[in-house]
Amino acid sequence: MGLWVPVTASILLGLVFSQQPAINAAISRAVGSPISAAAISVFITFVLLVIMVPFTGGSMRPATLIALPWWSVLGGVIGVAIVAGGAALAPMTGAALFFVCLVAGQLLGASVADHFGAFGLPERSISTTRVVGLTLVMLGALLVSRG
């Protein structure tokens, strides 16, 4: 199969995800708060995921949840920060600058996580090529901010 299927799926998810801050900003205007908009978005996400759990073979039993590492809650905290941050920041920056900065930050953080094998990831050292790529992304963020 190679990488083309997951890469294509990732690009498609990125295309869809790029609309979330604009949608949440519109919800924020309607309800008067980016936090309220984030709560609505996260609530809908939660309901849909709970509905999907029985079809995926996953578990949400208390014993399973209790056995998770302490840092497992960070995923939810980060999700709330991204959703609320997008609703608050995208109207100020525009969607393109918000996302190029978000992606730049994600790539920096992901590179550090890869380098140290954080959260059970396989270790992938930060190479010169990766540093050049990250630098180009940062330059892209700078260019988008001036456009």
C-alpha positions in Angstrom: 0.0 0.0 0.0 2.8 2.4 0.7 2.4 5.8 2.2 0.1 7.4 -0.4 -3.1 6.3 1.3 -2.3 7.7 4.7 -0.7 10.8 3.3 -3.8 11.4 1.1 -6.1 10.8 4.0 -4.0 13.2 6.1 -4.2 15.9 3.5 -8.0 15.4 3.2 -8.3 15.7 7.0 -6.2 18.9 6.9 -8.6 20.3 4.3 -11.6 19.6 6.5 -9.8 20.7 9.7 -8.9 24.0 8.1 -12.6 24.9 8.2 -13.0 24.3 12.0 -11.7 27.6 13.3 -13.9 29.6 10.9 -16.9 27.5 11.8 -16.1 27.9 15.6 -15.6 31.6 15.1 -19.0 31.9 13.6 -20.5 29.9 16.5 -18.5 32.2 18.8 -20.1 35.3 17.3 -23.6 33.7 17.6 -23.2 32.7 21.2 -20.9 35.5 22.3 -17.8 33.6 23.5 -15.0 31.5 22.0 -15.2 29.3 25.1 -18.9 28.6 24.6 -18.2 27.9 20.9 -15.5 25.5 21.9 -17.8 23.8 24.4 -20.4 23.3 21.8 -17.8 21.9 19.3 -16.2 19.6 21.9 -19.6 18.4 23.1 -20.7 17.4 19.6 -17.3 15.7 19.2 -17.8 13.8 22.4 -21.3 12.6 21.6 -20.2 11.4 18.1 -17.2 9.6 19.5 -19.2 7.9 22.2 -21.6 6.7 19.5 -18.7 5.3 17.5 -16.9 3.5 20.3 -19.0 0.3 20.2 -18.2 -0.1 16.5 -14.4 0.2 16.9 -13.6 -2.4 19.5 -12.4 0.2 21.9 -13.1 0.4 25.6 -14.2 3.1 27.9 -14.7 0.9 31.0 -13.6 2.6 34.2 -10.9 0.1 34.8 -9.4 0.9 31.5 -9.6 4.6 32.0 -8.1 4.4 35.5 -5.1 2.5 34.1 -4.2 5.2 31.6 -1.0 7.2 32.3 -1.5 10.6 34.1 -0.6 12.5 30.9 -3.5 11.1 29.0 -5.6 14.0 30.1 -3.3 16.3 28.1 -4.9 15.2 24.8 -8.3 16.6 25.9 -6.7 19.8 27.4 -4.8 20.4 24.1 -8.0 19.7 22.1 -9.9 22.4 24.1 -7.0 24.8 23.7 -6.9 24.3 19.9 -10.7 24.6 19.5 -11.1 27.6 21.7 -7.9 29.2 20.4 -9.0 28.7 16.8 -12.3 30.3 17.6 -10.6 33.3 19.3 -7.5 33.7 17.1 -8.7 32.9 13.5 -10.8 36.1 13.3 -7.8 38.2 14.3 -5.2 36.5 12.1 -7.3 35.1 9.2 -7.6 31.4 8.6 -4.4 31.0 6.5 -2.1 32.7 9.0 -3.7 30.9 11.9 -3.1 27.6 10.3 0.4 28.2 9.0 1.3 29.2 12.6 -0.5 26.2 14.0 1.2 23.9 11.6 4.6 25.4 12.3 4.0 24.9 16.0 2.8 21.4 15.4 5.8 20.5 13.4 8.2 21.9 15.9 6.5 20.0 18.7 6.2 16.8 16.7 9.9 17.0 15.9 10.8 17.3 19.5 8.4 14.4 20.4 9.9 12.3 17.6 13.5 13.1 18.7 12.8 12.0 22.3 10.3 9.2 21.6 7.7 11.0 23.7 4.5 9.2 24.7 5.8 5.9 23.3 6.7 7.1 19.8 9.7 5.5 18.1 12.7 7.8 18.3 13.5 9.7 15.1 16.4 12.1 15.5 16.2 15.7 14.3 18.3 15.7 11.2 19.7 18.5 9.2 17.1 17.9 6.5 14.3 18.1 9.1 15.7 21.4 10.5 15.8 22.8 6.9 12.2 21.8 6.4 11.1 23.4 9.8 13.0 26.5 8.8 11.1 26.7 5.5 7.8 26.3 7.3 8.8 29.2 9.7 9.7 31.3 6.7 6.4 30.3 5.1 4.6 31.6 8.3 6.5 34.8 8.0 5.6 35.2 4.3 1.9 34.5 5.0 1.8 37.0 7.8 3.0 39.7 5.4 0.6 38.8 2.6 
